[in-house]
């Protein structure tokens, strides 16, 4: 069997794009909701991270990772093949007319998609592999007597770098720009969008993109504000003091206010 047989027809490619897009859209929403626990006490997001990495069976965690990786790869392959196919099938005059009618979001999908892909790679290296800064793995937290990683402090410390925080904000803007067109197109590819629902789904896609953008950029923005000011949105000053005093070897335990636990 041809390993890329699922891409044999245009309809198949569009279905692959739509179904993988649905998986990725759901993951993005869930990931955002999990991250927003950073606005609660430090224990909340640390307990959430501990559950994901220590309580859930590692087989399940890797199954999710493999499914997400496969969804990303298949989504990209289907998108590239559709672009190539459309260019070969359409005459130049038709392409110009189609370009004029397409929305700006639709015309820039391939560019925003490439930048988002680069962001995903950096994000994995940054917070998942934790290869950007050795302090990440040394940030520790006492969770009900268990010595766990202080993910709360890692987020604040990671976003204290204005260039990294800025890159995240720009990448999230492009991701949500991508979603503002992709979510609506996903319904069309699955045959679930008609003339009556077209505008409604377009509005829903834009609203979804805005919500995701605000949810994701809230953490780097709050981290920067808390790190460089006396704001108490997050415990930036506490994390800053703990990391500034670090000797490069010992575990880092941030002293949070008692009211935060």
ZAPA-10406 format. One line per field, with one value per residue (C-alpha): residue in one letter; x, y, z. Coordinates in steps of 0.1 Angstrom, whole numbers, plus 5000, padded with zeros to 4 digits. Last residue first. Layout:
residues N
residuo [A; ...]
east [X; ...]
north [Y; ...]
up [Z; ...]
//
This chain:
residues 261
residuo [X; X; X; X; X; X; X; X; X; X; X; X; X; X; X; X; X; X; X; X; X; X; X; X; X; X; X; X; X; X; X; X; X; X; X; X; X; X; X; X; X; X; X; X; X; X; X; X; X; X; X; X; X; X; X; X; X; X; X; X; X; X; X; X; X; X; X; X; X; X; X; X; X; X; X; X; X; X; X; X; X; X; X; X; X; X; X; X; X; X; X; X; X; X; X; X; X; X; X; X; X; X; X; X; X; X; X; X; X; X; X; X; X; X; X; X; X; X; X; X; X; X; X; X; X; X; X; X; X; X; X; X; X; X; X; X; X; X; X; X; X; X; X; X; X; X; X; X; X; X; X; X; X; X; X; X; X; X; X; X; X; X; X; X; X; X; X; X; X; X; X; X; X; X; X; X; X; X; X; X; X; X; X; X; X; X; X; X; X; X; X; X; X; X; X; X; X; X; X; X; X; X; X; X; X; X; X; X; X; X; X; X; X; X; X; X; X; X; X; X; X; X; X; X; X; X; X; X; X; X; X; X; X; X; X; X; X; X; X; X; X; X; X; X; X; X; X; X; X; X; X; X; X; X; X; X; X; X; X; X; X]
east [4994; 4996; 4986; 5019; 5038; 5062; 5098; 5112; 5133; 5162; 5182; 5219; 5244; 5245; 5249; 5214; 5209; 5194; 5171; 5155; 5152; 5136; 5111; 5100; 5098; 5077; 5051; 5023; 4998; 5016; 5030; 5062; 5077; 5102; 5093; 5056; 5051; 5072; 5054; 5020; 5028; 5043; 5012; 4984; 4998; 4983; 4948; 4945; 4956; 4933; 4903; 4911; 4915; 4882; 4864; 4878; 4868; 4833; 4828; 4837; 4815; 4786; 4793; 4793; 4764; 4736; 4758; 4768; 4796; 4797; 4812; 4843; 4864; 4841; 4842; 4880; 4880; 4863; 4889; 4918; 4910; 4910; 4933; 4962; 4958; 4957; 4990; 5005; 4995; 5008; 5041; 5044; 5036; 5060; 5088; 5082; 5084; 5117; 5131; 5119; 5136; 5115; 5093; 5114; 5116; 5079; 5072; 5098; 5085; 5051; 5066; 5084; 5096; 5086; 5099; 5069; 5059; 5025; 5041; 5074; 5087; 5119; 5135; 5167; 5154; 5147; 5180; 5199; 5185; 5175; 5175; 5143; 5132; 5096; 5099; 5124; 5133; 5096; 5087; 5115; 5102; 5066; 5078; 5095; 5062; 5043; 5067; 5060; 5023; 5023; 5039; 5017; 4985; 4994; 4968; 4941; 4946; 4946; 4912; 4910; 4892; 4922; 4942; 4914; 4914; 4952; 4950; 4923; 4946; 4975; 4956; 4947; 4955; 4993; 4990; 4961; 4981; 5012; 4992; 4972; 5004; 5019; 4988; 4984; 5021; 5018; 4987; 5002; 5033; 5013; 4988; 5016; 5033; 5000; 4993; 5028; 5026; 4993; 5006; 5037; 5015; 4994; 5024; 5039; 5009; 4994; 5005; 5041; 5042; 5006; 4997; 5029; 5022; 4987; 5000; 5026; 4998; 4978; 5005; 5017; 4984; 4961; 4971; 4995; 4963; 4960; 4985; 4961; 4934; 4958; 4969; 4933; 4925; 4956; 4950; 4915; 4927; 4954; 4930; 4906; 4934; 4944; 4908; 4905; 4939; 4933; 4899; 4913; 4939; 4913; 4891; 4921; 4928; 4956; 4967; 4956; 4977; 5009; 5023; 5013; 5000]
north [5282; 5318; 5334; 5322; 5344; 5325; 5317; 5302; 5271; 5268; 5235; 5239; 5242; 5275; 5297; 5310; 5344; 5360; 5331; 5334; 5372; 5371; 5344; 5364; 5396; 5379; 5364; 5370; 5399; 5414; 5445; 5459; 5462; 5445; 5408; 5413; 5432; 5408; 5378; 5393; 5398; 5363; 5348; 5369; 5362; 5327; 5335; 5367; 5349; 5319; 5342; 5363; 5332; 5317; 5350; 5350; 5314; 5320; 5350; 5329; 5302; 5325; 5340; 5306; 5291; 5301; 5297; 5262; 5249; 5213; 5197; 5185; 5208; 5237; 5231; 5232; 5263; 5282; 5270; 5277; 5314; 5328; 5299; 5312; 5347; 5330; 5313; 5345; 5364; 5336; 5337; 5375; 5370; 5342; 5361; 5390; 5369; 5354; 5388; 5403; 5376; 5374; 5349; 5320; 5331; 5335; 5302; 5284; 5298; 5283; 5251; 5246; 5210; 5185; 5175; 5157; 5167; 5181; 5198; 5212; 5231; 5230; 5253; 5234; 5220; 5255; 5270; 5251; 5276; 5269; 5231; 5227; 5197; 5207; 5245; 5259; 5231; 5223; 5260; 5265; 5236; 5249; 5284; 5273; 5256; 5288; 5307; 5282; 5283; 5321; 5320; 5293; 5309; 5344; 5343; 5329; 5356; 5383; 5371; 5355; 5374; 5391; 5358; 5339; 5364; 5362; 5324; 5323; 5344; 5320; 5289; 5266; 5229; 5231; 5258; 5240; 5208; 5224; 5243; 5211; 5191; 5216; 5218; 5180; 5176; 5203; 5188; 5153; 5164; 5183; 5156; 5129; 5150; 5155; 5117; 5109; 5133; 5119; 5083; 5094; 5107; 5076; 5053; 5074; 5066; 5098; 5105; 5118; 5140; 5152; 5151; 5169; 5196; 5202; 5202; 5228; 5248; 5249; 5251; 5284; 5300; 5309; 5330; 5302; 5281; 5299; 5274; 5245; 5265; 5274; 5238; 5226; 5252; 5245; 5207; 5211; 5232; 5207; 5177; 5197; 5207; 5170; 5163; 5193; 5189; 5152; 5158; 5184; 5160; 5132; 5156; 5165; 5129; 5105; 5120; 5091; 5069; 5084; 5051; 5035; 5000]
up [5492; 5479; 5513; 5528; 5504; 5481; 5489; 5457; 5461; 5437; 5438; 5442; 5413; 5395; 5426; 5426; 5443; 5411; 5407; 5441; 5439; 5405; 5415; 5445; 5424; 5397; 5420; 5395; 5392; 5422; 5404; 5419; 5385; 5361; 5369; 5375; 5342; 5323; 5338; 5332; 5295; 5292; 5309; 5292; 5258; 5257; 5269; 5248; 5217; 5223; 5228; 5197; 5175; 5188; 5181; 5145; 5139; 5154; 5132; 5101; 5114; 5116; 5082; 5065; 5084; 5060; 5029; 5040; 5062; 5075; 5045; 5063; 5042; 5049; 5087; 5086; 5065; 5094; 5119; 5094; 5087; 5123; 5133; 5112; 5126; 5160; 5153; 5139; 5171; 5192; 5174; 5180; 5217; 5220; 5202; 5225; 5256; 5244; 5236; 5269; 5289; 5321; 5301; 5312; 5348; 5350; 5334; 5353; 5386; 5380; 5367; 5401; 5396; 5422; 5457; 5473; 5508; 5497; 5467; 5478; 5447; 5428; 5402; 5393; 5360; 5347; 5359; 5332; 5306; 5269; 5271; 5290; 5268; 5274; 5282; 5258; 5234; 5229; 5225; 5200; 5178; 5181; 5172; 5141; 5131; 5139; 5116; 5088; 5093; 5092; 5059; 5044; 5057; 5042; 5014; 5036; 5063; 5037; 5025; 4990; 4963; 4948; 4949; 4932; 4904; 4900; 4901; 4874; 4851; 4858; 4849; 4878; 4880; 4886; 4912; 4930; 4932; 4946; 4973; 4981; 4984; 5008; 5030; 5031; 5041; 5068; 5084; 5082; 5101; 5127; 5132; 5135; 5162; 5181; 5179; 5190; 5219; 5230; 5228; 5247; 5276; 5275; 5277; 5305; 5326; 5341; 5376; 5371; 5340; 5336; 5373; 5383; 5358; 5372; 5408; 5397; 5380; 5412; 5438; 5425; 5435; 5406; 5376; 5365; 5361; 5327; 5314; 5316; 5298; 5270; 5266; 5263; 5237; 5217; 5219; 5205; 5176; 5169; 5168; 5146; 5123; 5119; 5109; 5085; 5069; 5064; 5050; 5026; 5014; 5009; 4989; 4967; 4960; 4967; 5000; 5021; 4998; 5013; 5025; 4991; 5000]
//
